[in-house]
Amino acid sequence: MKTYILPFSQVNLKHLPLVGGKNASLGEMYQTLTNSQIRVPDGFATTAEAFQDFLAENQILAEIKSQLTQLDTQTFSNLHQVGSQIRKIIWESRLPPTLVLAIKDAYQNLCAQYATPIQVAVRSSATAEDLPNASFAGQHESYLNVAGEEELLRAVQKCYASLFTDRAIKYRQDHSFDHLKVYLSVGIQKMVRSDLASSGVCFTLDPESGFTNVVLITGSWGLGENVVQGAVNPDEFYVFKPTLQQDKQAIINKKMGTKAQTMVYAAQPNSEQPVVNILTPPEKQEQFVLTNDEITNLAQWAVQIEEHYGRPMDIEWAKDGETNQIFIVQARPETVHSQEQKSYKMHSYSLKEAGELLVSGKGIGERIVSGVARLLNSPAEADLLQPGEILVTDITNPDWDPILKKVSAIITNKGGRTSHAAIVARELGALAVVGTGNATQVIQNGQELTISCADGQNGLVYAGKLAWEVQELDFTDLRQPTTQAMFILGDPEKAFQLAAYPNDGVGLMRLEFIINNSIQIHPMALIKYHELQDEAVKAQIDILTYHHQNKEDYFVEKLAQAVATIGAAFYPKDVIVRMSDFKTNEYANLIGGKAFEPKEENPMLGFRGASRYYNPRYSEGFGLECKAMKMVRDDMGLTNIKLMIPFCRTIAEGKKVLAIMESFGLKRGENGLEVYVMAEIPSNVILAEEFAQIFDGFSIGSNDLTQLTLGIDRDSSIVSDLFDEQDDAVKAMMQQIIQTAKRTNTKIGLCGQAPSDFPEFAQFLVEQGINSISFNPDALLKGIKNMLAAEAAVALQQKKQTEERLRQVHLASEFVDE
């Protein structure tokens, strides 16, 4: 007896040839994961056998084959014509009576489970769909808010016809699938009333870098099609898996999207437009679509699903606005990073000149390209697009797929990291800048553009063709040196990408970059907000802190999330965070800063570093920094974060700082907390033994140590030629503190460019026995090579010394014998 219908309760991954990847996955989850409290809406699937009998009973297979033989497989000039004709053939056919009865019976059984009438989602599932090496996701149609038997039957037949959408035909041709050996199953699943709540997508890795220790959740109000198709800029949440499993507060980053549209049910089911987009009310645009508890719960489900399937997953979720329950409505293998061959060659791109920034958004691609902008409103204008041009449009959806292989880059007004444009760009190896907001208004058709996504997160679009350089980073035969090679890092946007490089952690994380670029406000201006006299400044602060009732929380949360992102990227390796080291003139440039900063003749030697932390002018601001670090370490569980105090002039000052840190909940030694000190002042070197008694480690700040040893203002162009980290006096200072650190068993490293630029300087540090050297990302590879060469030279030197000693002993022995 032929099987036309399988309820989800009888479907699992073994049924993939019968019901396709999408439905096999739904059945697998419904059967095996609902016992783990993961909710999956019930439903049923028509089988591939039903589709085959539909073709056979209508005797249309030969007609379809005939149409396909006419397809221009070189330029696809008649793709739309061929696709339209095949779809017409299918749509004018009739579903076999036995199939009609089977669908109606299964539908009635599904409806009978609920006390009130339900709507269903009707989704296509090709028999080769969602395999790890061939994702058909988005190639075929889905229909939402379907109610009643007749409308369901119409939707099933529309799904059958969608096996031959233009994009699906092109996709199969590109991937060498036999068109007539791919069959269509249809999944009928109870609709989750996310039109009354929210929905979205989550990946069990970072879809941009492939970093596997996070879950990325994106979401918007209403039905999930807006997020999947990239029609909105969604909220984004990153959850760190290791601390999630430790029951810590594992949400390391939250970004609010604009969520400008909400997809809801139309007034009447089964209308020409069963779902419609409405403008999201402003108050809802300013709310996150999920609570922290819901984010955490959803991330836990995602990890369970990943563990069940044994591979990274791409998951769709929906929250029911009637029950406030979250459901998993789809799960498929992630198909970009999971299929990548591990390569140890990377390319680093950097612009060599500045340009006029036109628009910016989320960047996909980690490269730089230039080309001519082509503004298109829809795929129907595809003939206007020339190979290698840059597509600029409002949004993309799967209808664009056949032409996207022609572009060098994609720029959209709307969309997030999990939008259609972003996913397709990753699969095609193209660049994309999504969610710019106004690209189609700012960019002119035919305009020459340069696009930089070099940092892996931000997409920047410049006018004109700018010059850039490419550096190949070849890690194939590179081994780690014995001396630790660490990063100097300030930008959390680069962290997941850089974590894949050979490294031993982060030797210097600067808070200044985060405060300056992300927070922007002077901490004391937040603490003393009500005392501010400048109304314009208060207005700026109000805009930035809009989502925070307590303005101090804005500083703490922003700083904590940035540090947590870097801490998570390199976990469990050390990440040494240097507390803020702005000078007064730099602090004054922050919003509200002028009201709290004195004017100094020489800020480089003035009110900076440790002296600020216990001073009444700034101690409350330092308290916010400490509160953020305590949140990262204690609440989020990232105990690989170590703290470092800059510009600490005296032992007494060091003790004061440690005492005030303890008053803010950061006690050295508690919960494994280590506190380092920058070694950048001659007093740090002279009294190194005393400093080693109150701190856990040193980090040589070569710039300041050179400046203060040689008495040179490093900002002065007049005497800049005298600034030399390899001066004998500076090297003597470094040698002295390294030897003291070794004698006191205190960790010591150096942060600076010189070891990568000068092999002899790297050899000097290795010879002295330094524990670690930290590099800027673009200098890491060269630095490691210099370190390896230095270690080899030191080993050779030691071997020669040993051989010489043995020779001397042998000579002495012969003399005694004689």
C-alpha positions, 0 to 999 in steps of 0.5 A: 500500500502506498504511503502518502501521509506521515505524521511528525510522530512517525517521521525521523531522519531516516525518512529523508528520502520520503519527506525531504530534509525540512520535514525529516528534521521536524519529525526527528525533533518532534519525536526525540526532543520534545521529551527534553522540554523543547517544544515543536508544533505538531503536523504531518508531511506528504511524501515524495511518493505522493508527488511522484504519483501526482506527476504520473496520474496527470501524465505531465512528466514528459512535458516537464522534461521537454521544457527543461531540455529547452533551458539555456544553461549558459546564460539562462536567458529563457529561465523565467519562460521555462520556469513559468511554463512548468509551473503552469503545467503543474498548477493546471493539473489535479491532485489525485483523489486518494491524495486529497482524501489522505490530506483531508484526513490528516488535517482533520486529525491535527485540528481535532487536537485543539479546542479552537480552530487553528491555522497551519503553515504549509512548507515545501521540503525537497528530498535533497533539501537541507543536506549539509552539502546542499541546502535548498533553503528558500528555493521553494515556497511556503504559505502561512495562515492557511485555514480549511481543507480547500485552501490547504489543498491549494497550498499543497499544489502551489508548493508542488509548482514551486519545485520549479521556481526560477531560482530552484531550477538555477540552483539545481543546475548550478549544483548538478542535481537531476531536476527529475530526481528531486521530489517534493514533500509538503509539511503541514504544521500548526501555526505558532501565533508569533504574529502576536509576539516574535520570532527569528533565527538562531545559529549554533555558531557565529555565522560570520567567523565560524566561531563555535563557542557561541549561539547567535539568536536574532529576532523581530516582532511578528512572523519569522519571514521578515527575519529569514528574508532580511526585511528587517534589522532584527535584535541580536543576542550572543550567548556563550556556550561554556558558561551557559552550561555552568548556569552563569549569565551567559548572554555576552552581547545584546544589540537592539535592531530597528524592527521597523515592520511586523508581519501579521495575519491578514484580517481574513485567512486564505485571502490573496495576502494571508499575511501582511506587513505593518509598521512596528509601533515606536515603543515596540521598536525600542523593546527587545523581542525576548527577555534574558530568561527566554534568550537563555532558554532558547540558547539551551535548546539550540545547544541540545539540538546541536548535540543531538544532530552532532553538527552546527545548526541553523534553527528557526524559532517562534514565540506564541503570543497567546500562550507566551511559549517559544517553539522550534519550527525548523532546524537544518545543518549550517552549510557554510562553515561546517563545510569549510576545509580548514585552511591555515592561510588567511588574507588581511585587508587594509585601506591605504587611504581615507575616503568619503564614507557614504553608508555603513552597516553590518559587514559580511566577507572580511575583504575589500572590493571596488566596483560600479554601483547598480541600483535595482528595485527587483530581480526583474531588472536583472538584465541591467546588472553587469558581471562584477558590479555592486548590487544596491537594493532595499532587500533581497529574497530568494528570487534574487538568487539566480543573479547574485552570482554575477555581483562582487558585493551586495548592499541593502537598506535592510537586514541583519547577519542572518538575513537572506543577503548575508547568508547568500553572500557567505555561500557565494564568497561575496561581500555584503553590507546589510542594514545600511538604512539608506543606501539606495538614497545615498548611492548613485546608480553607476557610481564607483564604490569601495567596500571594506568589510576588513574587520569582519563585522562592520561594512563601510561603503566609500565613494570612489576607488580607494587603494588597499593592500592585501597581506597573506597570513600563512599559518600552515607550517607555523608552530607556537613559540615557547614564549607566549604570543598574545594579542593587543586588542581593543575592538570586540568586533574582531574577536571571534575572527582573531581567535582562530589565529595561532595565539596564547590569548590577549596580553593587552585589552584596552578599554579606551577603544570601547569607551570612546567608540561604543560608550562615548560618554564620560562616566562622571557625566552619567553619575552626575547627570542631574548636575550637568549645566549644558542642556545640549550635552544632556540631550546627547546623553539622553539619546544614547542612554534611552534604553536604560532607566539608570544611566550608570547601567548604560556604561556598565552594560556596554563595557561588560558586553564588550569585554565579555565578547573578547573574553569569550572569544579567547576563553579559557586563555588569559585576557588581560584587561587594562583599566582605562588609561585616557589622559585628561585631554582625551577624557575631556573629548568624551560627551560631558567630559569637559565638565569633569577634566582639568586642563593640564600642560602635560597630560602625558605626565599628569592625571592619568592611570592609577592616580585617577582611580582613588581620586575623588574627581574620578573614583566613582567613575572607576567604580563603574569600570569595576562593576563591569569587570565584576559582572563579567567575571562573577556573573558571566563566569569569564574568570579568564579575565585578568585586570591590569593597572596602568601608570602606577607611580608608587607602591603606596598608589598601588595599594590604594588602587587595590583597596578601592578595587576591593571596595567595589567587589574586586578582591585580588585572589578572590574567584581567581582574580589576578591583578597586573601592573604596567611596567612603564615608569622607571619607578616600576623597574627600580622597585620591581620587587616591591611591586611584585609583592602586591601585583600578580604580573607585569606588562612592559609598556615599551612606549611609555618606558622609552619615553620616560627613560630617555626623557622624550615626549613621544608625541613631539615630532621634533625629537621623534628620531631619538625615540628608540625602544632598542636604546641601551638604556631602555633595554637595560631597564627591560632587562632589569625588570625581567630578571626581577620578575623571574627572581620573584616568580612573577609573570611578565610580558611586553606589549608593543610593535618592536618585536615584530618589526625588529628580529634582534629586539625579539631575540633580546626579549627571548634571551632575557626569558620574558614570558609573553609578547603581545602584538597588534593583529596585523603584526602577529604572524611576523612577530611569531616568526621573529620569536621562533627565530629568536628561540632557535638562536637562543637554543643554538647559543645554549648548545654551543655554550654546553659544548664548550663547557664539555670541551673544557671539562674534557681538556681539564680531565686530560690534563689531570691524567697527564 
